[in-house]
Amino acid sequence: MVFAGILFALSLLGIAALFALKRWEMARERVLLPHLRARGDVRAQQLKELATAARMDLAKIPPEAVRTARIMVHEGALAFAALARFLERQAHRLADFVSHKRGFEKRETRSEFLKKVAEHKTDNGLDTEE
């Protein structure tokens, strides 16, 4: 947004400068750099003709361009999904490779407290010593 604002301000200053130049020329009855202006006018005419021809050519393109763009977006999404699946599998392989718990087997705990808690859970909180 800042770039657009700066570009707008510079364009506005450029237009104001052109009007000031034109006013100066009319006041002095003199044309500044006539040869450069003539070449600029020729280039501007060429650019206008090119833009007109491009507009007619572009009028023919949209239906095909929309179809092609849709196909490209669809194929891109499918390729991205395949890449994501591949990366997911590789991430799991890497995690298994670097894990110190490969072939993990649950062992009996060494903690007396945890043994009592587990024993309490298997009894469902009922005292069987009565």
C-alpha positions in Angstrom: 0.0 0.0 0.0 2.9 2.3 0.8 4.4 1.6 -2.7 1.1 2.4 -4.4 0.9 5.7 -2.4 4.4 6.7 -3.4 3.8 5.7 -7.0 0.6 7.8 -7.1 2.4 10.8 -5.5 5.2 10.6 -8.1 2.7 10.3 -10.9 0.8 13.3 -9.7 4.0 15.4 -9.4 5.0 14.3 -12.9 1.6 15.4 -14.3 1.9 18.8 -12.4 5.4 19.2 -13.8 4.2 18.7 -17.4 1.5 21.3 -16.9 4.0 23.7 -15.5 6.3 23.1 -18.4 3.5 23.7 -20.9 2.6 26.9 -19.1 6.2 28.0 -19.2 6.4 27.2 -23.0 3.2 29.2 -23.7 4.4 32.2 -21.7 7.8 32.3 -23.5 6.3 31.2 -26.9 9.1 28.6 -27.2 9.1 24.8 -27.4 11.6 23.0 -25.3 13.5 20.2 -27.0 11.4 20.0 -30.2 13.4 17.0 -31.7 13.0 14.9 -28.6 9.3 15.7 -28.5 8.8 14.7 -32.1 10.5 11.3 -31.4 8.4 10.9 -28.2 5.2 11.6 -30.2 6.1 8.9 -32.7 6.9 6.4 -30.0 3.6 7.2 -28.2 1.6 6.6 -31.5 3.4 3.2 -31.9 2.6 2.3 -28.3 -1.0 3.2 -28.8 -1.3 1.1 -32.0 0.4 -1.8 -30.2 -2.0 -1.5 -27.2 -5.0 -1.5 -29.6 -3.7 -4.6 -31.4 -3.0 -6.4 -28.1 -6.5 -5.6 -26.8 -8.0 -7.3 -29.8 -5.7 -10.3 -29.4 -6.5 -10.5 -25.7 -10.2 -10.5 -26.3 -9.8 -13.9 -28.0 -7.8 -15.5 -25.1 -10.0 -15.4 -21.9 -12.1 -18.5 -22.4 -9.0 -20.7 -23.1 -6.9 -18.9 -20.5 -9.5 -19.5 -17.8 -9.7 -23.2 -18.7 -5.9 -23.5 -18.8 -5.5 -21.7 -15.5 -8.1 -23.9 -13.8 -6.3 -27.0 -15.0 -3.0 -25.7 -13.9 -4.3 -24.8 -10.4 -5.9 -28.2 -10.1 -2.8 -30.1 -11.2 -0.7 -27.9 -8.8 -3.0 -28.7 -5.9 -2.8 -32.4 -6.6 1.0 -32.2 -6.9 1.2 -30.3 -3.6 -1.0 -32.9 -1.9 1.2 -35.7 -3.2 4.3 -33.9 -1.9 2.7 -33.4 1.5 1.9 -37.1 1.7 5.4 -38.0 0.8 6.9 -35.5 3.3 4.6 -36.9 6.0 5.8 -40.5 5.3 9.4 -39.3 5.4 8.9 -37.4 8.6 7.5 -40.5 10.3 10.5 -42.5 9.0 12.9 -39.9 10.3 11.2 -39.8 13.7 11.4 -43.6 13.9 15.0 -43.6 12.9 16.2 -41.0 15.4 13.9 -42.2 18.3 15.7 -44.0 21.1 12.4 -45.9 21.6 12.5 -48.0 18.4 11.1 -51.4 19.2 9.6 -49.9 22.4 8.3 -52.4 24.9 6.4 -51.4 28.0 8.3 -52.5 31.1 7.1 -52.7 34.7 7.7 -49.5 36.5 10.4 -49.2 39.2 8.5 -46.6 41.1 6.7 -47.9 44.2 4.3 -45.0 44.1 3.3 -45.8 40.5 2.9 -49.5 41.3 0.5 -48.6 44.1 -1.5 -46.3 41.9 -1.7 -49.0 39.2 -2.7 -51.6 41.8 -5.3 -49.2 43.2 -6.8 -48.8 39.7 -7.1 -52.5 39.1 -9.0 -52.9 42.3 -11.3 -50.1 41.3 -10.8 -48.4 44.6 -12.3 -51.3 46.6 -10.5 -52.5 49.7 -10.1 -56.3 49.5 -8.2 -56.6 52.8 -11.4 -56.7 54.9 
